[in-house]
Amino acid sequence: GLRYPDRLNCASHLLDTAIAAVGTERRCLISDTETWTYGDLDRRSDQIAEVLVEDFGVVPGNRVLICGPNSPWTVACWFGVLKAGGVVVTVVPLLRSEEIATVSRIAEVSVALCAPGCDTEAADAGVEGMRVVTVGGPGPDDLVARCARSSQRKFATVRTSQDDVAMIAFTSGTTGRPKGCMHFHRDVLAIADTFAKHVLKPQADDVFTGSPPLGFTFGLGGLVIFPLYAGASTVLLERGSPEALLAAVEKHGVSVLFTAPTAYRAMLAMLEKGDEAGGRDPRLQTLRRCVSAGEALPAETWRAWQTATGIKIIDGIGATELLHIFISAADDDIRPGSTGRPVPGWQAAILDKDGRPVPDGEPGLLAVRGPIGCRYLADERQTTYVRHGWNYTGDTYVRDEDGYFWYQARSDDMIISSGYNIAGPEVENALLRHPSVLEAGVIGMPDPDRGQLVTAFVVLRADTPQDEATVKELQEFVKARIAPYKYPRAVRFVPALPRTATGKLQRFRLRDLA
Ligand code: 3UK
């Protein structure tokens, strides 16, 4: 297993190691308006730590909420809180006051560091004992202004232990009460020492960018931990739209890209428009590695991206509960449409609900274990996620005889129609192979005859007629590619699919739509 010293503060460990390797003057954080060196990040996070202790009385173990866009100051807040021995609490941005109130009460937050906009939401949350501090606003009480008035001395980092809690990451929680996942200081390094070290293999001259918010652990790892681990630089985009991603790759010579499958498809649609001739796109020639997570990456999307850019996307499944990616493709070990094999350091199995192994080739529950485990903060769902010594992710998967893992569906999203088990994503993937289909979402709707009816929501390309003939054509197209009983008996055309800030299809909202 991985070994870390007993005394370990992941923030200073990452910074000290990077600075020892590449120096203080190497570019670290790049935004539209600023470029920070490693020295800048070290200095400003020292100032934040000092302000937290001196002005707000933060003591080790206090929880500090960070709520802001992907920006250098948001990253500095992370490192500042950790240097002060505090626990970072994160939420995906755009939470409204009610949600901030729920999360802050569960996590017993004492200070909230908020970008303008989030600060008013946090103040409206009315959480007793929670001090709301604006980061990057006008006025003398702003955190940035306080940093400028600080002693400017090196902050003596709190000597936390490797198994002190460093962060509480809340799951996006599309349904139900949000769950806070606690992770230790060593866990933050363990994602670098597993996925980054063995799969991503970042280098000091890499330039990272991507769309996931830093409040989502996919973004924290891909856009902060992994680049810092390599002494590389990272381009932080306040809005990680597909347009912004393409522009950033070209402008900053990005070599490592982190985003979700839907953004890869949207970028492909944009590239096609600009380049009728086809072939490798010159605007993306600096790209070296592309990572996809959050949802399964269809083989179709993988192939189209390889054709357009020459790059083989690394699909990986991760979870907030386990901090980052634990099964993934690797360099020359890719089966398009499969999530890949366990990342070195992790074990994965397909089990039934009683913990018994399911034979290869048959669907069952994905169970994993490795250096990081699920630790919900005061939540009875702990014993649902962790059973029989394994973390049950809630996904149905098949393992093939070569050890590759194939995603089927979220276990509670499996469609049962006329007694058949149907995985919505398989039908979605078949639809995506049709040239007129941009996006597809497939769910089971209650049906008096069949129990559930396979229902597809489809975003068509602009030039395709939304008529009965297209419905028929799509149905025949699916029947010709997968077992015919899986075809969508109902097809609805929609302008866009409902997705979370992290690119996940919101199936419950499709159900409401129907
Ligand atoms: C699903 C995938 C198929 C799967 C995440 C990378 O997504 C992340 O965390 P969340 O807690 O959701 C976890 C669930 O999302 N999923 C994620 N990736 C894939 N399904 N293929 C994939 N490649 O249902 C999983 O249980 O929001 C992803 C790194 C850190 C993360 N937190």
Residues whose N, C-alpha, C, O or C-beta is under 5 A from the ligand:
A	BS01	3UK	T171 T217 F218 S292 A293 G294 E295 A296 L297 D315 G316 I317 G318 A319 T320 E321 L323 H324 I325 T393 D395 Y407
